[in-house]
């Protein structure tokens, strides 16, 4: 299995956030993690990348155990993380932000400025503009693009649609579908089920730090009672 999480327990200080969470993602697959705010979706992604290491359990990426490693080591192994807060460099241009994402010693290839600008034409138009002057949607695209410049094999996407206009969300959804065609494996956490069910093949639902449902995304589209129960939509 490309990514395998086995019974992890993650804490913030003394607060227990994730309880025995297990999850799998196959190579080339897009999997979504759904749930209301505060149920542990972001903590799950931070556990994978090493920013909030689990106290118990195991995380394997490409058959290598990665929990216990530093975030930069996990990133160098091929895991890219797009955080919810769109952590760009406001005083650098778009082009400079993208260049900051390049991993100099990486043996992986596939993404460069030309390819990024084809995927995100608006970033090509804004390439000499300061990152801090971009709109929220453009900053989100820049964060995704900068992460892709590191040529990750696995892309972790956290709450991409948060605070964005529906038109921008549709554009980002189309860009994710194009990223999938490049063979990138994706794990995406999201509260907006209408967004992620269209791009993911399988889904997990988190409730109070535990997996309470998992299955094919099509099942969730066909049975709205599950979404009503756990997401209140």
N, C-alpha and C positions, 0 to 999 in steps of 0.2 A: 504494500500500500504506500502511495506517495507521501501522504501525511496521515499519521495515526496518533491519536490522543487516547491514553488509557487512564481512566479513573483519576483525573487530576483534582486536587483541592488547592484553591488559591485564596490567599488572604490579603487584605490591606491592613497592615498592623495586626490588631487582634480581631478584626472583623472578617468573618468567614464569608467569601463571595461565591466561589464555585464549589459544588459538592459532588465529587465522583463523576466528573464529566468525561465522557468518551465520545469520540467522533472520528470519522475516516473520510478522506478525500482521495479519489483515484487520480492518476496523472491525466491531465487534460480536461478534468471535470471542473464544473462550477457548482459549488455548494453554498447554500445560504443558511445563516443562523438568524432566526427571527425571534422577536420578543419585545415586550414593552420596555420603556426606559427603566434602567436600574436593575435589570434582571441578571446582568453579568456578561453581556455580549462583548463589550469593549474589553473587559477583563480577560475573556477567553483569548482574544487576539493578542493582547499584551502578554499573556502567558506564553503563547507560541513564540513570539519574537524575543522574549526574555526580559521585557521591561518590568513585568510583575511575575517573577518566577513562581510556579506552583510549589507548595511545600511537600506535596505527595503526588504520586503518579508519574507517568512517563509520556514523553512526546518524541515521536520519531519522524524524521524527514528524510526521505529517500533511504530508508532503512538504517539511518544513523540517529542515535539518541541526541537530542539537542537541548533538552532542558538541563540547566546547570551551566550552559555556555553564555557568554556575554552577547548582548544584542548585536554588536558589530560583527561578531563571529558568525552568528546565525544569518545575518544579512549577507555576508560574504559567501555563505554556503548556497545562497540563492533564494532567500525569503525576503520579499519586499513588503513594507507596511505603509499603508496610506491612512494616517490617523484622522479622526473626526474633526480635529481643530484646524485642518488645512495649514500645516506648519511650514509655510514658505519663508523665504528671506525677503522682507519688504523693501530693503534698501539695495537689492540686486535686481538687475533686469531679468526679464523672462528667460533670455538666452543664458545668462549667468546662473540662474536658478537651475536650469536644466543641466548645465555642465557640472554643477555641484553633485548631481546624482550619479555621475560616472564612477564606476569602481575600476580603478586603474589596473589592478592585478587580476581581474576576473577573466576566466577562460571562456565564459559564456558570451555569445554575441547575438545580434539580431536587431537591437534598437539603437538608432543614432538620431541626430537632429533632423535629418531629412525625413526619416520614417515617422518621427514624432510629429513633425509639422504636417505631414499628410493625414495623420490621424486626428490632429487638433489644429485645423486651419486657423482658428482664431489666435492661437499662440504664435503662429508665424506672423500674423499681422501685428501682434503685440510684442514681438521678440525684443525690441529695444526699450520697452516700457518698464518702469519700476514695478516689481511684484506687488507692492503695497497699494498701488493705484488700480489694480484689477478688481472687477466685480467678484462677488462671492462664488458664482459659478465658474468664472475664469480661474480663480484661485484653486478651486477644486480640480479643474482640469490640469492646472500646472502641477499640483501635488501628485496626481496620478502619473503625469508625464515624467516628472522628475524621478519617481520611483522606477518607472519602466527603463529609464536611462541606465539603471544598474543591471539591466537584463536579468530580472528575477525569473526563477522557474515557478515559484509560488507567489501569488499576489494576495495580500490580506487587505481587504477594503472595509473600512469602518464607517458606517452611517453616512454614505455618500450623499443621500438626498436631503439630509438635515438642513433646513432653512433655505432650500433652493426653490425657485419658481418651477412649476410643472413643465414649462417649455425647456428649461435647462436640464431637468431630470430626464426628460425624453432624449435629449441630445447625449447625455452621459450614458444612458442605457444603450444607445446605438453604438457608442464608442466601446463599451464593454463587450458587446457582441463581436466587434471587429478584433478586439484584443484576444478573445477566445479563439478566433480563427488562426491566430499566430501560435497557438499551442500552449498558451500560458494557463496554468492551473490557478483557479481563483476560489478563495473562501471569503464570503462577504457577509457582514453583519448588518442588519437593517430592521427598522420597525415598520417601514412601508412595504407591506407584502405585495402590493400591486406592482411595485418596481422590481423586486428581486425574483419573484416567481416567473417572470418572463425571461430571465437570463440564467436561472439555475436549473439543473436537472434533478437535484435532491435538496431537501430542506430538513433542518432541525429547528425545534422550537425550545427556547429556554424559558423556564419559569422558576423564579426564586433560586437561581443558581444551579438548577438541575435540568437535564434534558427530559422533557415531558412528552415529546412526540418526534418521530423522524420517519421519513419516507419520501416518495417521489413528489416533486413540486406539483405535478399535475393532479395528484390526489388532493392537495390543498385548494387548488383552483376549483376542483369538482365538488368539494365538501366545505362550504363556507362555515359550517357549524364549528369546525375545529378552530378557524381563525377567530370566530366570535368568542369562543371560550377562552383562548389564550392571549389574543391581541385586542379584543374589544372593538373590532372593525365592523 
